Amino acid sequence: MRKGVPLADSFALMAVLVLLAACSSPAATPGASPAPQTSAAAPTIEPTLAPDAPCRDCWPLNGKPLKLGAVDKRALLVKIDNVPLARPHYGITQADMVFEILVEGFATRLAAVFHSQDPQTIGNIRSARLADRSLTPMVRGALVYSGTSAYEMPLIQGDAANGNYVNLSADYTSGYYRVTFRPGPYNMFTSAAAMRQAIAAHGADTPQQIPSWGFLAATDHAATIAGMAGATAATELTIPYREDISLVKYQYDPQTRTYARFQNNAGKAVRDVDAVNNQPIAAANVAIIHTEIWEVPEIVDAAGSHAHDMRLVGTGSAEVFRDGQRQDATWTRASDGVAFTFTNRQGDQIKFNPGQTWIHIIPTEWTVSSK
């Protein structure tokens, strides 16, 4: 003890030191193991996706993020008329994908597939065609249409009885209505909600696993990745449907990475706009399927024109337009229950950009021009 420090103060100082030691080093319990040493948790590192990585947790028919949507609900494959009197279409921008198919007189009809969005208004609804028997099971869908020929009706009914898809013909399904602002037969409309109620009434609202078409995860990427290596620049393309009423052109917008769609009316190109929301069609991808298409003698319209059937399984030539590029390709499809796959000359799969895809099924010998 230092000279000059009172004894009582010395005892007080010793007591403080003992107390501090007790607080910093807890007494060990006899027979207990030493307390484990802890360290700060390592930071979580998100894996870096490759530029051509496919999307995950996305809608299978448009590649957009799934979020809270019911991905296992049925898709609606809706037959929509496409002659000038049936335009503009209603609800078309909310479709995940749209097929354009030749019908009688070489006019075209649309098969719009609604899955990620359910429009309040869809129109106008027209009759089914033989190609729908192959496309509807591919999307695990319900076929929404206003009737069909006497030749095709029992075929569709047989498909539905076998569980290939749900048959929602307006001939015996509620939820369709006629509008007054268009003449018949271009005035039949419906809603996605009404068709989903009809699906439930059929007891067919069971979970579905819809095959994905293969979409890219990243929206900002080089134009030549994911099967587009060796593609050529193409910011305009023309599909040679009937020049008076059906010829289709697309123009690429590099700012939005989408394709504006134009259709001829009286020989003049008119941009396609959705009458529900006044939004123009802006396709993320355009795919062309070349295949054999033939007339069906059993189906003839009032003008004496025959309906068409077409081969939609197997393989054939194709073109894919994405990111302002044209890739000459091959399409492949093993059965009606799987999606189309597109590959380039090297055999690499071509992945699509997230968003709406337009698919055109045309005769093998037709040429799609682009520049």
C-alpha positions as CSV (number, residue, x, y, z in Angstrom):
1,M,0.0,0.0,0.0
2,R,1.3,3.4,-1.0
3,K,2.1,5.8,1.8
4,G,-0.6,8.4,2.5
5,V,-3.6,6.2,1.3
6,P,-6.0,5.6,4.1
7,L,-6.7,1.9,4.9
8,A,-10.5,2.2,4.4
9,D,-9.9,3.7,0.9
10,S,-7.6,0.9,0.1
11,F,-10.2,-1.7,1.0
12,A,-12.9,0.2,-1.1
13,L,-10.6,0.1,-4.1
14,M,-10.0,-3.6,-3.8
15,A,-13.8,-4.2,-3.6
16,V,-14.3,-2.3,-6.8
17,L,-11.6,-4.3,-8.6
18,V,-13.2,-7.6,-7.5
19,L,-16.6,-6.5,-8.6
20,L,-15.3,-5.5,-12.1
21,A,-13.6,-8.8,-12.5
22,A,-16.8,-10.7,-11.6
23,C,-18.8,-8.8,-14.2
24,S,-16.3,-9.3,-17.0
25,S,-15.6,-13.0,-16.3
26,P,-18.6,-15.0,-15.1
27,A,-17.9,-17.8,-12.8
28,A,-17.6,-21.2,-14.4
29,T,-20.1,-23.9,-13.4
30,P,-18.3,-27.0,-12.1
31,G,-18.3,-29.7,-14.8
32,A,-19.6,-27.3,-17.5
33,S,-17.9,-26.8,-20.8
34,P,-16.5,-23.3,-21.6
35,A,-19.0,-21.0,-23.4
36,P,-18.6,-21.2,-27.2
37,Q,-17.1,-18.2,-28.9
38,T,-19.4,-16.4,-31.3
39,S,-18.5,-14.4,-34.4
40,A,-20.5,-12.0,-36.7
41,A,-22.6,-13.8,-39.4
42,A,-21.0,-13.8,-42.8
43,P,-22.8,-11.6,-45.3
44,T,-25.2,-13.3,-47.8
45,I,-23.8,-13.2,-51.3
46,E,-26.4,-13.4,-54.1
47,P,-25.3,-15.7,-56.9
48,T,-24.5,-13.8,-60.1
49,L,-26.7,-15.1,-63.0
50,A,-25.2,-15.7,-66.4
51,P,-26.5,-13.2,-69.0
52,D,-28.3,-16.1,-70.8
53,A,-29.8,-17.7,-67.7
54,P,-33.4,-18.7,-67.9
55,C,-35.9,-17.0,-65.7
56,R,-37.1,-18.7,-62.5
57,D,-40.2,-18.0,-60.5
58,C,-41.8,-16.5,-63.6
59,W,-45.0,-17.0,-65.6
60,P,-44.5,-19.9,-68.0
61,L,-46.1,-18.2,-71.0
62,N,-44.6,-14.7,-70.8
63,G,-41.5,-14.9,-68.5
64,K,-42.5,-12.1,-66.3
65,P,-41.9,-12.3,-62.5
66,L,-44.5,-14.4,-60.8
67,K,-44.9,-12.4,-57.6
68,L,-48.2,-13.4,-56.0
69,G,-50.0,-14.8,-59.0
70,A,-51.7,-18.3,-59.2
71,V,-49.3,-19.9,-61.7
72,D,-51.2,-23.2,-61.5
73,K,-54.5,-21.9,-62.8
74,R,-55.7,-22.9,-66.3
75,A,-54.9,-20.7,-69.2
76,L,-57.7,-19.4,-71.4
77,L,-57.2,-19.9,-75.2
78,V,-59.7,-17.5,-76.7
79,K,-60.6,-17.4,-80.4
80,I,-60.8,-13.8,-81.6
81,D,-61.9,-12.6,-85.0
82,N,-59.3,-10.7,-87.0
83,V,-61.0,-9.2,-90.1
84,P,-61.2,-5.4,-90.2
85,L,-64.8,-5.3,-89.0
86,A,-63.6,-7.1,-85.8
87,R,-60.9,-4.6,-85.0
88,P,-59.8,-3.1,-82.7
89,H,-59.6,-6.0,-80.4
90,Y,-60.6,-5.9,-76.8
91,G,-58.2,-7.2,-74.1
92,I,-55.5,-8.3,-76.5
93,T,-52.6,-6.5,-74.8
94,Q,-53.2,-8.6,-71.7
95,A,-52.6,-11.9,-73.5
96,D,-49.3,-13.7,-72.7
97,M,-49.0,-14.9,-76.2
98,V,-51.1,-14.8,-79.4
99,F,-51.2,-17.2,-82.3
100,E,-52.2,-16.0,-85.8
101,I,-53.6,-18.7,-88.0
102,L,-55.0,-18.9,-91.5
103,V,-58.7,-19.6,-91.9
104,E,-61.2,-19.7,-94.9
105,G,-60.4,-17.3,-97.7
106,F,-56.9,-16.8,-96.4
107,A,-58.1,-14.4,-93.8
108,T,-56.6,-14.9,-90.3
109,R,-57.9,-15.6,-86.8
110,L,-56.3,-15.1,-83.5
111,A,-55.9,-17.6,-80.6
112,A,-55.0,-15.4,-77.6
113,V,-53.7,-17.1,-74.5
114,F,-54.5,-15.5,-71.2
115,H,-52.8,-16.8,-68.1
116,S,-50.9,-14.1,-66.1
117,Q,-53.7,-11.5,-66.5
118,D,-57.5,-11.9,-66.6
119,P,-59.1,-9.1,-68.7
120,Q,-62.5,-7.8,-67.7
121,T,-63.4,-7.5,-71.4
122,I,-62.3,-9.9,-74.3
123,G,-63.7,-9.6,-77.8
124,N,-64.8,-10.3,-80.2
125,I,-65.2,-14.1,-79.8
126,R,-65.5,-16.3,-82.9
127,S,-65.5,-19.9,-83.8
128,A,-62.9,-22.6,-83.2
129,R,-60.6,-24.2,-85.8
130,L,-58.8,-27.5,-86.1
131,A,-55.5,-26.1,-85.0
132,D,-57.0,-25.2,-81.6
133,R,-57.2,-28.9,-80.8
134,S,-53.3,-28.9,-80.8
135,L,-52.7,-25.5,-79.2
136,T,-55.1,-25.7,-76.3
137,P,-53.6,-28.8,-74.6
138,M,-50.2,-27.3,-74.9
139,V,-51.2,-24.5,-72.4
140,R,-53.3,-26.9,-70.3
141,G,-56.1,-24.6,-71.3
142,A,-59.8,-24.0,-71.6
143,L,-61.0,-23.3,-75.2
144,V,-63.1,-20.2,-75.3
145,Y,-65.1,-19.9,-78.6
146,S,-68.5,-19.2,-80.2
147,G,-69.1,-22.6,-81.9
148,T,-67.6,-24.4,-84.8
149,S,-68.5,-26.6,-87.8
150,A,-70.5,-29.7,-87.6
151,Y,-67.4,-31.6,-88.7
152,E,-65.2,-30.3,-85.9
153,M,-67.7,-30.1,-83.0
154,P,-67.7,-33.8,-82.2
155,L,-63.8,-33.8,-82.4
156,I,-63.6,-31.0,-79.8
157,Q,-66.2,-32.7,-77.6
158,G,-64.2,-35.9,-77.8
159,D,-61.0,-34.1,-76.8
160,A,-62.7,-32.6,-73.8
161,A,-64.2,-35.9,-72.7
162,N,-60.6,-37.3,-72.8
163,G,-59.4,-34.5,-70.6
164,N,-57.2,-32.8,-73.2
165,Y,-58.7,-29.4,-72.4
166,V,-61.9,-27.8,-71.2
167,N,-64.6,-27.1,-73.8
168,L,-66.3,-23.7,-73.2
169,S,-68.3,-23.3,-76.4
170,A,-70.8,-20.4,-76.3
171,D,-73.4,-22.9,-77.5
172,Y,-73.7,-24.3,-74.0
173,T,-71.7,-22.1,-71.7
174,S,-72.9,-19.0,-69.9
175,G,-70.8,-15.8,-69.6
176,Y,-70.9,-14.6,-73.2
177,Y,-72.8,-11.5,-74.2
178,R,-73.6,-9.4,-77.3
179,V,-72.6,-5.7,-77.6
180,T,-74.7,-3.1,-79.5
181,F,-71.8,-1.0,-80.9
182,R,-70.9,-3.7,-83.5
183,P,-72.9,-5.7,-86.0
184,G,-73.1,-9.5,-85.7
185,P,-71.2,-11.7,-85.9
186,Y,-68.5,-9.3,-84.6
187,N,-70.3,-8.5,-81.4
188,M,-69.8,-11.4,-79.0
189,F,-67.7,-10.7,-75.9
190,T,-66.8,-12.3,-72.6
191,S,-64.6,-11.8,-69.5
192,A,-61.9,-13.9,-68.0
193,A,-63.9,-14.0,-64.7
194,A,-66.9,-15.5,-66.4
195,M,-64.8,-18.1,-68.1
196,R,-63.1,-19.1,-64.8
197,Q,-66.6,-19.5,-63.3
198,A,-67.5,-21.8,-66.2
199,I,-64.2,-23.8,-65.6
200,A,-65.2,-24.2,-61.9
201,A,-68.7,-25.3,-62.9
202,H,-67.0,-28.1,-65.0
203,G,-65.0,-29.1,-62.0
204,A,-61.9,-28.4,-64.0
205,D,-60.3,-25.7,-61.8
206,T,-57.6,-28.1,-60.6
207,P,-53.9,-27.1,-60.4
208,Q,-52.1,-27.2,-63.8
209,Q,-48.4,-27.3,-64.6
210,I,-48.0,-25.4,-67.8
211,P,-44.8,-26.0,-69.9
212,S,-42.6,-22.9,-70.1
213,W,-41.5,-21.6,-73.4
214,G,-38.1,-20.6,-72.1
215,F,-37.5,-17.0,-71.2
216,L,-34.5,-15.0,-70.3
217,A,-34.1,-13.8,-66.7
218,A,-32.4,-10.5,-67.6
219,T,-34.2,-7.8,-69.6
220,D,-31.0,-5.9,-70.1
221,H,-28.7,-8.1,-72.2
222,A,-26.7,-8.3,-75.4
223,A,-28.9,-8.9,-78.5
224,T,-26.8,-11.9,-79.6
225,I,-27.1,-14.1,-76.5
226,A,-29.3,-17.1,-75.8
227,G,-29.5,-18.6,-79.3
228,M,-29.2,-15.4,-81.3
229,A,-25.5,-15.7,-82.2
230,G,-25.0,-15.2,-85.9
231,A,-28.4,-13.4,-86.3
232,T,-28.8,-10.5,-88.7
233,A,-30.2,-7.0,-87.8
234,A,-33.8,-6.7,-88.7
235,T,-35.9,-3.8,-87.4
236,E,-38.9,-4.3,-89.8
237,L,-40.5,-7.5,-91.0
238,T,-43.5,-8.4,-93.2
239,I,-45.7,-11.5,-93.1
240,P,-47.4,-11.9,-96.5
241,Y,-51.0,-12.5,-95.5
242,R,-53.8,-11.1,-97.7
243,E,-52.7,-7.7,-98.8
244,D,-56.2,-6.2,-98.7
245,I,-57.2,-7.1,-95.1
246,S,-54.5,-9.2,-93.3
247,L,-50.9,-8.4,-94.3
248,V,-48.9,-7.9,-91.1
249,K,-45.9,-5.7,-90.4
250,Y,-43.8,-5.2,-87.3
251,Q,-41.4,-2.3,-86.5
252,Y,-38.8,-2.7,-83.8
253,D,-38.4,0.0,-81.1
254,P,-34.9,-0.1,-79.6
255,Q,-35.9,2.1,-76.6
256,T,-38.6,-0.4,-75.4
257,R,-37.1,-3.5,-77.1
258,T,-40.6,-4.3,-78.4
259,Y,-42.3,-4.6,-81.8
260,A,-45.2,-2.4,-82.9
261,R,-47.7,-4.4,-84.9
262,F,-49.5,-3.1,-88.0
263,Q,-52.3,-4.8,-90.1
264,N,-53.7,-3.9,-93.4
265,N,-57.2,-2.5,-93.8
266,A,-58.3,-1.8,-97.4
267,G,-54.7,-2.2,-98.3
268,K,-53.3,0.3,-95.9
269,A,-51.3,-0.5,-92.7
270,V,-53.0,0.4,-89.4
271,R,-51.4,0.1,-86.0
272,D,-53.0,-2.5,-83.8
273,V,-54.3,-0.9,-80.6
274,D,-56.3,-2.5,-77.7
275,A,-59.7,-0.8,-77.4
276,V,-59.9,-1.6,-73.7
277,N,-56.9,0.5,-72.6
278,N,-56.0,2.3,-75.9
279,Q,-52.5,0.8,-75.6
280,P,-50.8,-0.3,-78.9
281,I,-49.6,-3.9,-79.2
282,A,-45.9,-4.1,-78.2
283,A,-44.6,-7.6,-78.7
284,A,-41.4,-8.7,-77.0
285,N,-40.9,-11.5,-79.5
286,V,-42.2,-12.5,-82.9
287,A,-41.8,-16.2,-84.0
288,I,-42.7,-17.6,-87.4
289,I,-43.5,-21.3,-87.8
290,H,-43.4,-22.7,-91.3
291,T,-45.4,-26.0,-91.8
292,E,-47.7,-27.9,-94.1
293,I,-51.2,-26.3,-94.3
294,W,-53.9,-27.9,-96.4
295,E,-57.6,-27.4,-97.1
296,V,-60.2,-29.5,-95.4
297,P,-62.9,-30.5,-97.8
298,E,-65.5,-31.3,-95.1
299,I,-65.5,-27.6,-93.9
300,V,-66.8,-25.0,-96.3
301,D,-68.0,-21.5,-95.5
302,A,-70.9,-19.6,-97.2
303,A,-68.6,-18.2,-99.8
304,G,-67.4,-21.7,-100.8
305,S,-63.9,-21.3,-99.2
306,H,-62.5,-24.3,-97.3
307,A,-61.1,-24.4,-93.8
308,H,-57.5,-25.4,-93.2
309,D,-55.7,-27.9,-91.0
310,M,-52.0,-27.9,-90.3
311,R,-49.1,-30.0,-88.9
312,L,-48.1,-28.7,-85.5
313,V,-45.9,-31.4,-84.2
314,G,-42.5,-32.6,-85.5
315,T,-40.1,-30.1,-86.9
316,G,-39.7,-27.4,-89.5
317,S,-38.1,-24.1,-90.5
318,A,-38.7,-21.0,-88.4
319,E,-37.7,-17.4,-87.9
320,V,-37.4,-15.7,-84.5
321,F,-37.3,-11.9,-84.1
322,R,-35.9,-10.6,-80.8
323,D,-34.0,-7.5,-79.8
324,G,-34.0,-6.1,-83.3
325,Q,-32.4,-9.3,-84.7
326,R,-33.6,-12.0,-87.1
327,Q,-32.5,-15.6,-86.4
328,D,-33.3,-18.2,-89.0
329,A,-34.2,-21.3,-86.9
330,T,-35.8,-24.7,-86.6
331,W,-38.9,-25.4,-84.6
332,T,-39.5,-28.7,-82.8
333,R,-42.4,-30.1,-80.9
334,A,-42.8,-33.7,-79.9
335,S,-46.5,-33.8,-79.1
336,D,-49.6,-31.6,-78.4
337,G,-48.8,-31.6,-74.7
338,V,-45.4,-29.7,-75.0
339,A,-44.4,-26.3,-76.1
340,F,-42.6,-25.3,-79.3
341,T,-38.8,-25.2,-79.0
342,F,-36.7,-23.0,-81.3
343,T,-33.1,-23.6,-82.1
344,N,-30.4,-21.9,-84.2
345,R,-28.1,-23.5,-86.7
346,Q,-25.7,-24.6,-84.0
347,G,-28.5,-26.4,-82.1
348,D,-28.7,-23.8,-79.3
349,Q,-32.1,-23.0,-77.9
350,I,-33.4,-19.5,-78.6
351,K,-34.8,-18.0,-75.4
352,F,-37.4,-15.3,-75.5
353,N,-37.5,-11.9,-73.9
354,P,-40.1,-11.5,-71.0
355,G,-43.3,-10.1,-72.4
356,Q,-45.9,-10.9,-75.0
357,T,-45.0,-13.2,-77.9
358,W,-46.8,-13.3,-81.3
359,I,-46.5,-16.7,-83.2
360,H,-47.4,-16.8,-86.8
361,I,-48.1,-20.2,-88.4
362,I,-47.7,-20.0,-92.2
363,P,-47.2,-22.3,-95.1
364,T,-43.7,-23.8,-95.6
365,E,-43.2,-22.0,-99.0
366,W,-44.1,-18.5,-97.7
367,T,-41.2,-16.0,-97.3
368,V,-41.1,-13.5,-94.4
369,S,-39.1,-10.5,-95.5
370,S,-37.2,-8.2,-93.2
371,K,-34.7,-5.4,-93.2
